[in-house]
Amino acid sequence: MALVPRPASLPGSAGQWGEGVPLMKLVPKRDGQGRLYADFMMMAPEFKHRSPAEVGALLAVIQGVLARFGNRVAFADFNMKIHVLWVSLESTPGLMVQVVAALRSRVPELKLVAHHANQGGETW
């Protein structure tokens, strides 16, 4: 897993985001065994008041936290324009709570705003 920082200058940036591909088409929905991933979204509205260097340092911290969970985190994206972090991970009881708590302990500006534990069925 690598944190994918989505550029603020959309459209027209290089790579997949410049093509206007919606996030829901890029996010993996199932693991190799067909089990649904759990997803959550966090906002960081205070990032807009930070310098690019500070935001870059915070993104490195976020990536470091997510890396501690190894392959249990399947996908991560940070939308620089709207300051939103999206994370998809194994649907294991308690894992989402652990990841969110670890992120909040290192970057308190992150606020959990939505999650989908995929316990009933697929939403997309």
C-alpha positions as a printed NumPy array, in Angstrom:
array([[  0.   ,   0.   ,   0.   ],
       [  1.194,   3.458,  -0.842],
       [ -0.57 ,   6.674,   0.028],
       [ -1.667,   8.265,  -3.222],
       [ -1.71 ,  12.065,  -2.888],
       [ -4.288,  13.349,  -5.334],
       [ -3.14 ,  16.739,  -6.697],
       [ -5.11 ,  19.88 ,  -5.978],
       [ -5.009,  20.915,  -9.634],
       [ -7.712,  18.701, -11.105],
       [ -8.281,  18.032, -13.942],
       [ -5.123,  18.262, -15.985],
       [ -2.635,  16.714, -13.591],
       [ -0.523,  13.805, -14.71 ],
       [ -1.506,  10.217, -14.026],
       [ -4.791,   8.522, -13.289],
       [ -6.331,  11.501, -11.506],
       [ -5.794,  13.743, -14.519],
       [ -7.977,  11.349, -16.466],
       [-10.871,  12.104, -14.132],
       [-11.266,   8.522, -12.915],
       [-13.683,   8.518,  -9.95 ],
       [-12.219,   7.245,  -6.696],
       [-14.902,   4.574,  -6.392],
       [-13.592,   2.998,  -9.621],
       [-10.021,   2.853,  -8.287],
       [-10.689,   1.62 ,  -4.756],
       [-10.422,  -2.168,  -4.472],
       [-13.663,  -3.693,  -3.237],
       [-12.565,  -7.263,  -2.44 ],
       [ -9.409,  -9.065,  -1.405],
       [ -7.928, -12.078,  -3.199],
       [-10.346, -14.434,  -1.408],
       [-13.394, -12.364,  -2.399],
       [-13.971, -10.791,   1.026],
       [-15.181,  -7.192,   1.004],
       [-12.857,  -4.492,   2.287],
       [-13.883,  -2.003,   4.967],
       [-13.527,   1.686,   4.091],
       [-13.299,   4.904,   6.026],
       [-12.862,   8.572,   5.244],
       [-11.217,  11.251,   7.345],
       [-11.145,  15.   ,   6.753],
       [ -8.306,  17.359,   7.595],
       [ -9.789,  20.841,   7.127],
       [ -6.916,  22.449,   9.051],
       [ -4.497,  21.339,   6.306],
       [ -5.635,  24.292,   4.162],
       [ -3.935,  26.622,   6.657],
       [ -0.64 ,  24.736,   6.477],
       [  2.286,  25.334,   4.154],
       [  2.967,  22.797,   1.392],
       [  6.033,  21.635,   3.323],
       [  3.967,  21.023,   6.468],
       [  1.297,  19.152,   4.502],
       [  4.007,  17.036,   2.866],
       [  5.426,  16.178,   6.281],
       [  1.962,  15.263,   7.585],
       [  1.338,  13.045,   4.542],
       [  4.61 ,  11.254,   5.301],
       [  3.433,  10.708,   8.895],
       [  0.088,   9.365,   7.635],
       [  1.849,   7.014,   5.247],
       [  4.116,   5.829,   8.051],
       [  1.153,   5.07 ,  10.296],
       [ -0.634,   3.16 ,   7.526],
       [  2.544,   1.253,   6.676],
       [  2.633,  -0.131,  10.234],
       [ -0.493,  -2.122,   9.354],
       [  1.198,  -3.693,   6.319],
       [ -0.937,  -5.529,   3.801],
       [ -3.984,  -5.147,   6.016],
       [ -4.342,  -1.687,   4.43 ],
       [ -5.244,  -2.276,   0.791],
       [ -5.57 ,   1.3  ,  -0.492],
       [ -5.102,   4.876,   0.696],
       [ -5.722,   8.165,  -1.094],
       [ -5.372,  11.735,   0.113],
       [ -7.319,  14.288,  -1.923],
       [ -5.257,  17.473,  -1.683],
       [ -8.053,  19.666,  -3.035],
       [-10.652,  18.83 ,  -0.406],
       [ -8.289,  17.492,   2.311],
       [ -9.861,  14.053,   2.555],
       [ -8.14 ,  10.756,   3.359],
       [ -9.762,   7.542,   2.08 ],
       [ -8.545,   4.186,   3.391],
       [ -9.64 ,   0.646,   2.445],
       [ -8.536,  -2.225,   4.664],
       [ -9.223,  -5.808,   5.653],
       [-12.633,  -6.271,   7.18 ],
       [-11.321,  -7.571,  10.497],
       [-13.132,  -6.764,  13.759],
       [-11.373,  -3.908,  15.55 ],
       [ -8.886,  -3.111,  12.769],
       [-10.604,   0.084,  11.64 ],
       [-10.682,   1.377,  15.214],
       [ -6.96 ,   0.635,  15.592],
       [ -6.026,   2.375,  12.34 ],
       [ -8.18 ,   5.437,  13.045],
       [ -6.798,   5.713,  16.595],
       [ -3.222,   5.404,  15.337],
       [ -3.82 ,   8.109,  12.722],
       [ -5.497,  10.444,  15.22 ],
       [ -2.692,   9.967,  17.745],
       [ -0.087,  11.141,  15.213],
       [ -2.224,  13.651,  13.25 ],
       [ -4.969,  14.987,  15.554],
       [ -6.332,  17.212,  12.765],
       [ -7.805,  14.119,  11.083],
       [-11.511,  13.719,  11.782],
       [-13.412,  10.516,  11.019],
       [-16.438,  11.476,   8.949],
       [-17.588,   8.258,   7.298],
       [-16.956,   4.554,   7.333],
       [-18.38 ,   1.472,   5.713],
       [-17.612,  -1.808,   7.397],
       [-19.134,  -3.904,   4.576],
       [-20.979,  -6.141,   6.981],
       [-24.143,  -6.566,   4.97 ],
       [-23.378,  -6.252,   1.327],
       [-21.659,  -4.28 ,  -1.314],
       [-22.649,  -0.622,  -1.715],
       [-21.096,   0.056,  -5.1  ]])
